[in-house]
Amino acid sequence: MTRRACGIPTLQPHIRLYGHVDAGMLGEFFRQQAQAPQGEPIVFEISTQGGDADIGRRMAQEIRLWRQQRQADLYFLGKSYVYSAGVTVMSAFPVERRFLTDDTVLLVHERKITKTLELQGALRACRALVEDLLAQLESGQAVEDRDFARLVQGSRLSHAALRERVMARDWYLQADEALAHGLVADVIGDDGLAAG
């Protein structure tokens, strides 16, 4: 396979996040964002086993605002493992600004919920509890749909094909598979050169 220079401005990221996507990671993102240089391309690196889906959405929204309102030139670099909420963060970057190291695995799946619903008392009150839970599920599915649409925008993978894959089971993609589907611009080897 021919190796060539990758399209990412630097392999020394300005923002480096790793671990669980939670309030702590969000705070660390804001801290590093405030220290990032202005007027030059910014590389955002993440390695995560996933975490809080809503915090991932919050971080993704901040990245979109940063790109659009402040005209920031942002690049995504996923390293080793980018699971679940980390993929939501990745979806905030356009495909041509997404890069993965060649050892990276992505995990894409439906939103999950663990909840026990105990019904006791008047039927009207019980029905209200069931309807509240249904509304929560419907809202979660709508959010999930928007996030999936953002992930595949500009790729060779259709929204319907992605939904079909993740409805069957959790989808683990190797970096080269993500590249083949056009979900990322390129894959970077240990030598810092691109494979694509």
N, C-alpha and C positions, 0 to 999 in steps of 0.2 A: 504494500500500500504506500502510495506517495504521501509524504508528510510536507506540510507547508506552514507558514506563519499563520497563527490564529488571528481572528478579527477582533479580539478583545484588546483594549488599549494597554492593559498591564495585568500581570499575574500577581501583583502586590495589592490586594484589595484595600479600599479605603474604609469599608464597613465589613466586619467579620462577625458573624453570629453562629453559634452552635448550641446544641442542646434542645431542650423542650420549648415549644412555642407557647409562651405563657406571659404573664404580666412582666416578669423579670426580663425576658427577651425583648419585649416591646420597649421597656425603659432603656435597655442597653442600645437598642436601635436608635431611639431618640437622642441619646447621649452622643453616639458616634455620628449621627446625621448632623448634629449641631457643629461638630468638629471637622466635617468633610470640607475639602477645598471647594471654592466656588470658581466657576468659569473654566473648569476642565472636566473631562470625563470621569465619572465615579463608578468604581466596580464594587458591587455588593455581593459578598460571599455568604453562603449559608450551608450548614450541615445540620440536619435535624431529623429526629425520629417522629416528628409531628407534635401534636398537642392540641391546644384549644383552637377550634375552627374559627371562632369569632375573633380571637386575637389575630389569627392569620389573616382574616378578612380586613381587620383594622390596619394591620401593617401594609397590606396590599393597597388599600385605599390611600394611605399616606404616600406610598411610592408613586401611585398614579398622579396624585396632586403635585408631588414634587416634580415629576416629569413635565406635567402639563402647565401648571401655573408658574413655576419658576424656571421653566425651560431647561431643567437639568438633563444632562447627557448621561443616562444611567445604564449600566450593564449588569446582568445577573450571572453569577458563577456558582453553580451547585457542585459541591464536593462530597464524594463518597456515598452519602445517603440524604435524599430529600424526600421525606415521606409526608403524605397527608396535608396538614396545614402548611408545610413548606412548599408544596406544589401550588397551593393557593397564592402564596407570596410570589412564586415564580410567574404566575399568570398575570401579574401586574406589569411585567416587562413584555414588550413586543417580541415575537419569535426571533427576529434578527438580532436581538440584544441578549438572547439567552445562550449560555454556554455551560457545559458540564465537563468535569474531568472524566477520563475514560473508565474509572472504577465506580462511577456514580450509578446508583439505583434510585429510580423514582417510584413512589407508591401513590396510585390514584384510586380512590374508592368513594362510595357513597357516604354521605354524612351518617353518623351512627348516633343512636340514643340508647341510654340505659335508664329506664324509669319504671317504677312500680306504681300502679294506680290502684288505690284502695277506695272502693265505693261503699259508703255506709250513710244511711240517713234518708232523707226525703228524695224521691225520684227526681224531682225538678233540680235539686242541688247536685245530685249525681250526674244528671244529664249535662249540666253546666260544666262540670269537671271534665267529662268526656269531650265535650265540644271545645273546651280550652286546649286540651291535648291535641285534638285534631287540627286546630288552628296552628298550633306550634309545629306540627309535622308538615302541614301544607306550606307554612312560611319557610321552614327549613329546606324543603324541596325546591321552592322557588329560588332561594339563595344559592343552593347547590347548582341549579340549572344555569344561573348567571355565571357562576364561577367556572363551570365546565365550558361554557361558550367562550369565555375569555381565554381559557387555556388553549383551546384549539384554533382560535382566530389567527389566520395567517399560516396555518399548518396544512398538511395534506390529510389530516384526520378530520372527519366530519363530527359534528356535535352528536348526531344520532349514533355513529359508530362508537364514539367514546362511551355514551350512555349504555349501549348494548354490552360493551366489555365490562364496565364496572357493575352493571346489574347482575351479571353472571357470577362475579367474584372480584375480590381485590385485585388490582392490576399492578404488578411489579414490572417495570420496564428498565432494562439495561440502557446505558447511555447511547450505545449504537442503535438500539431500537427506537429510542426517542428521536434520534437524528433521522432515521429512516422515515418516521412519521412526520417529520418536519416540525416537531414540537420545540426543537432547539436549533440554533444557527450552526453550532459545531461542537465537536468533542475534542478535548485537549489531552494529549498524552503526557507521560512523565517528563518528556523532553521539552514540554511547553509548545509543541507544534500541534497543529490541528490535523484530524484524521479525515475530515470530509472533503 
